[in-house]
């Protein structure tokens, strides 16, 4: 999955692999408990924000008690500098009088604003009886997405979830004043999204809902180029005379120009979406994605590699 997303969003824009850790009642006996999910965090470019203060961990009460003193800079504890020959034997919690009698041997150690943020987050899973639960198999807690979005964006920024599922990211973004885009291939996802955004985020005034019967928006980042002889020649040179499917070598007149992403699935007439296939591969692929063709070719090669015998 990460390889695909690196290709789409550019691996240079990958920021973090965020691990969501959780606990439930299940316990494995023969392997490690599978109690984490992984979220991949990308930005549009290097001009991004990270709100450190929104993800620092809370300081425990026990830690706060150690910082007994306070001044205009905050809470602090008195520490010995640990200098050789110093009459202060301990480097921690020296008496207050030492700050006056031996100021060069004592310093004020101020409490930090919180614990350093880690790339793993422990948030409880959604309770079975929670109103938040939608029944969607991969649903994440709203608190998890709120934490990530707060840290990774500001109000008015755009949050994009290409696997939005039951719309938790969209709901969290809406509640936090972010703009958002959600995509999912499951038809059920759009129904859940509409219900959740109506109930949990209180909207649907300027919502654009695209389904299989709606016309897809046209890309503006690429130039449309109708199929032509010059494009075929350029592809032939780029592919070094090899079929994009079976990888066998053919003369240029044996190739056919194919849409990598079929037009029926939203692919367009632009150079990046063209490839050359031999006639056989193009017939097998039809209006299906490349993965279908690869599976068919692999199955065919497997059969050809088997040894067959006939007769008794």
Secondary structure, DSSP 8 states (H G I E B T S, - for coil): -HHHHHHHH-GGGEEEEEEEE---S---SSS----EEEEEEE-SSS-----GGGT-B---HHHHHH--EEETTEEEEEEE---TT-S---SSS--TTHHHH-GGGEEEEE--SSB---SEEE-----TT-TT----TT---HHHHHHHHHHH--TT-EEEETT-TTTHHHHHHHHTT-EEEE--S-HHHHHHHHHHHHHTS---SS-----TTS-----SSS-B----HHHHHHHHHHTTTB-TTT--B--GGGEEEEESS-GGGT--SBGGGEEEEEHHHHHHHTTS-HHHHHHHHHHHHHHHHS------
